[in-house]
Structure formats: C-alpha cells, structure tokens
Amino acid sequence: MTRKAASTVVKVGGSLFDLTDLGPRLRCWLDHLGARPVLLVPGGGASADAVRDWDRVHRLGQEAAHWLALQALALNACFLAQLLPGARIVAGALGLDANEVAILDAHAFARADEGTPGCLAHCWDVTSDSIAARCAAVAGARRLVLLKSVEIPAGIGWQEAARRGLVDERFAEVLRHAEPIAVQAVCFRTWRA
C-alpha cells in the first residue's frame, strides 16, 4: 500500500467537544472535504484548561505545563478516535494510507519534532493552532483547516486574528516559516452540509 503525507491538516478545536453531534457532524464534514489523506489535530479544550489551572495554582512553569498540555491533547486524540471509528492515532503527518483519516498524537509529534529547525516553543503562546500549522509545515501539506467555535472575519491577517484572540500568538510565525499553505477557518458550530 502506498504511504503518503497528509495533504490536508484539520485542527478540531477543543471548544467544539461539547457539541452533542460532533461525531456525525465531523464525519459529514470529512465526506464533503473529500481530500485524502487527512490528519486531524485535536484541540485542548477542557483538558488543556485543567493543565492551565494546575500551572496557575502550582506554578509548574511553562516548560512542564506545555508537555502536560500536549499529553492532554493525546487524551483528546483518543476521544476523537471514539467519535470516528476507523480513524487511527498517529505520531505525525507522514506515512499515512492514501485514503486515510488519521488523528495526531500531539505529544508524540512534539517529542519527535523537538530540536528540529522550526520546532515549537514550550509556552502558553503555543496552542493546537500552532501545532496544526507546524504539523502541516512538516508534512508539506497543501491545506490547513481550523474548525473553531468562532467566526474569523474574512480579510484579516493571522497576526490580527491572534491579537483578537482568534488564533494563538505563534500561529502567524509558524505559517511564515512554512511553504505556502492554504489556510481556511470554519465556524463549525454553525456549519451545515
């Protein structure tokens, strides 16, 4: 079987995890997307927020909190796998089956990417937005889609989107250092087939 890099990376925002129809909605959206292979990057949501709370209370430090938050994303990958039967959890965007929908274990990806040129900083400025962008850059993906709970106004740049809190503070920088990637944001709460 031919193995490929993900042609499309899709960040599934953790703020969407409370949607009661998230599984069927994601399956429908993926059917409409069509592009394969596709790699889903889970957002942090409540599990990453728990790590933020622990950091605030126990002063863990950004380095330790970053790695704990990445482990929370690995848990969220397992959650998404429960909603998407047949999707496999992987450590990166390379070596996917040609028609596969895979889900990123962000902790394993970050460990493997650590120390390489362009690897991500260990701080709260880096969220699953930047992780998805970095993963797309490493894979040479042509497309990055951010499924979010908010609308990102057409025509604003990614730095302005970061200033408004719509993407993380490092997202634009990661994209700037990558090959050109078509980036699209979708307010998934209002998306309908």
C-alpha positions as CSV (number, residue, x, y, z in Angstrom):
1,M,0.0,0.0,0.0
2,T,1.3,3.5,-0.9
3,R,2.0,5.7,2.1
4,K,1.7,9.5,1.8
5,A,2.0,12.7,3.7
6,A,-1.3,14.3,4.8
7,S,-2.5,16.6,2.0
8,T,-4.8,18.3,4.4
9,V,-4.4,19.0,8.2
10,V,-7.5,19.8,10.1
11,K,-7.5,21.3,13.6
12,V,-10.6,20.3,15.6
13,G,-11.0,22.9,18.3
14,G,-11.4,21.7,21.8
15,S,-14.2,24.2,22.3
16,L,-16.2,22.0,19.9
17,F,-16.0,18.9,22.1
18,D,-19.3,19.8,23.9
19,L,-21.3,19.5,20.6
20,T,-23.7,16.6,21.1
21,D,-23.5,15.8,17.4
22,L,-19.7,16.3,17.0
23,G,-19.1,12.7,15.7
24,P,-21.7,12.7,13.0
25,R,-21.0,16.3,12.1
26,L,-17.3,15.6,11.7
27,R,-18.0,12.5,9.6
28,C,-20.3,14.5,7.3
29,W,-17.8,17.4,7.0
30,L,-15.0,15.0,6.2
31,D,-17.1,13.4,3.5
32,H,-17.7,16.9,2.0
33,L,-13.9,17.7,2.3
34,G,-13.0,14.8,0.1
35,A,-9.2,15.4,0.2
36,R,-7.2,12.4,1.5
37,P,-5.2,11.6,3.3
38,V,-6.3,14.0,6.1
39,L,-4.9,14.4,9.5
40,L,-7.0,15.7,12.4
41,V,-5.2,17.7,15.2
42,P,-7.3,17.8,18.4
43,G,-7.6,21.0,20.3
44,G,-7.1,21.3,24.0
45,G,-10.5,22.2,25.4
46,A,-11.3,21.4,29.0
47,S,-8.3,19.0,29.4
48,A,-5.8,21.7,28.5
49,D,-7.7,24.2,30.6
50,A,-7.2,21.8,33.6
51,V,-3.4,22.0,32.9
52,R,-3.6,25.8,32.8
53,D,-5.4,25.7,36.2
54,W,-2.7,23.4,37.7
55,D,0.0,25.7,36.3
56,R,-1.6,28.7,37.9
57,V,-2.1,27.0,41.3
58,H,1.1,25.0,41.5
59,R,3.4,27.2,39.4
60,L,4.6,24.3,37.2
61,G,6.3,26.6,34.8
62,Q,5.7,26.9,31.0
63,E,8.0,24.1,30.0
64,A,6.4,21.5,32.3
65,A,2.9,22.8,31.6
66,H,3.5,22.7,27.9
67,W,4.4,19.0,28.0
68,L,1.4,18.2,30.2
69,A,-0.9,20.1,27.9
70,L,0.5,18.0,25.0
71,Q,-0.4,14.9,26.9
72,A,-3.9,16.3,27.3
73,L,-4.0,16.6,23.5
74,A,-3.1,13.0,23.3
75,L,-6.1,12.2,25.5
76,N,-8.2,14.3,23.2
77,A,-6.9,12.3,20.2
78,C,-8.3,9.2,21.9
79,F,-11.6,11.0,22.4
80,L,-11.8,11.9,18.7
81,A,-10.9,8.3,17.8
82,Q,-14.0,7.2,19.7
83,L,-16.2,9.5,17.6
84,L,-14.6,8.5,14.3
85,P,-14.5,4.7,14.1
86,G,-11.7,3.5,11.8
87,A,-9.5,6.6,12.3
88,R,-6.1,5.7,13.6
89,I,-4.0,7.7,16.0
90,V,-0.6,8.6,14.6
91,A,2.6,10.4,15.7
92,G,2.9,12.6,12.6
93,A,1.6,13.6,9.2
94,L,3.9,11.3,7.2
95,G,3.3,7.7,6.2
96,L,-0.5,7.8,6.0
97,D,-2.6,5.5,3.9
98,A,-3.7,7.1,0.7
99,N,-7.4,7.4,1.7
100,E,-6.9,7.6,5.4
101,V,-8.4,9.9,8.1
102,A,-5.9,9.9,11.0
103,I,-5.7,11.7,14.3
104,L,-2.5,13.3,15.6
105,D,-1.0,12.3,19.0
106,A,0.4,15.8,19.5
107,H,2.7,14.7,22.4
108,A,4.4,12.1,20.3
109,F,4.6,14.6,17.3
110,A,6.2,17.3,19.5
111,R,8.7,14.8,21.0
112,A,9.8,13.7,17.6
113,D,9.9,17.3,16.3
114,E,11.9,18.6,19.3
115,G,15.2,20.2,18.4
116,T,14.5,20.4,14.6
117,P,14.6,23.7,12.9
118,G,11.3,25.5,13.4
119,C,10.1,23.3,16.3
120,L,7.6,25.0,18.6
121,A,8.4,26.9,21.8
122,H,7.3,25.5,25.1
123,C,4.9,28.1,26.3
124,W,1.2,29.0,26.6
125,D,1.5,31.1,23.4
126,V,1.6,27.8,21.5
127,T,-1.8,26.0,21.3
128,S,-3.2,23.4,19.0
129,D,-3.5,26.1,16.3
130,S,0.3,26.4,16.0
131,I,0.7,22.6,16.5
132,A,-1.6,22.0,13.5
133,A,0.3,24.6,11.4
134,R,3.7,23.1,12.4
135,C,2.4,19.6,11.5
136,A,1.2,20.9,8.1
137,A,4.5,22.5,7.5
138,V,6.5,19.4,8.4
139,A,4.3,17.3,6.1
140,G,4.3,19.8,3.3
141,A,0.5,19.8,3.4
142,R,-1.2,21.9,0.8
143,R,-4.1,22.9,3.1
144,L,-4.8,23.6,6.7
145,V,-8.3,24.0,8.1
146,L,-9.2,25.3,11.5
147,L,-12.5,24.1,12.8
148,K,-13.4,26.6,15.5
149,S,-16.3,27.8,17.6
150,V,-15.9,31.4,16.4
151,E,-16.0,33.1,13.0
152,I,-12.7,34.6,11.8
153,P,-13.7,37.7,9.7
154,A,-12.7,37.5,6.1
155,G,-9.7,39.7,5.1
156,I,-7.9,40.0,8.4
157,G,-4.4,38.7,8.6
158,W,-3.3,36.0,11.1
159,Q,-1.4,38.5,13.2
160,E,-4.6,40.5,13.6
161,A,-6.5,37.3,14.3
162,A,-4.0,36.5,17.1
163,R,-4.4,40.0,18.5
164,R,-8.2,39.4,18.7
165,G,-7.6,36.0,20.4
166,L,-9.0,34.0,17.4
167,V,-5.8,32.0,16.9
168,D,-2.7,31.7,19.2
169,E,0.1,34.2,19.3
170,R,2.6,32.0,17.4
171,F,0.3,30.8,14.6
172,A,1.3,33.5,12.1
173,E,5.0,33.0,12.8
174,V,4.7,29.2,12.1
175,L,3.0,29.9,8.8
176,R,5.5,32.5,7.8
177,H,8.3,29.9,8.1
178,A,6.5,27.2,6.2
179,E,6.0,26.5,2.5
180,P,2.8,28.2,1.3
181,I,-0.2,26.5,2.8
182,A,-3.8,27.4,2.0
183,V,-5.4,28.2,5.4
184,Q,-9.2,28.2,6.0
185,A,-11.1,28.8,9.2
186,V,-14.6,27.3,9.6
187,C,-17.0,28.2,12.4
188,F,-18.0,24.6,13.0
189,R,-20.8,25.4,15.4
190,T,-22.8,27.0,12.5
191,W,-21.5,24.8,9.7
192,R,-24.2,22.8,7.9
193,A,-23.8,20.4,5.0
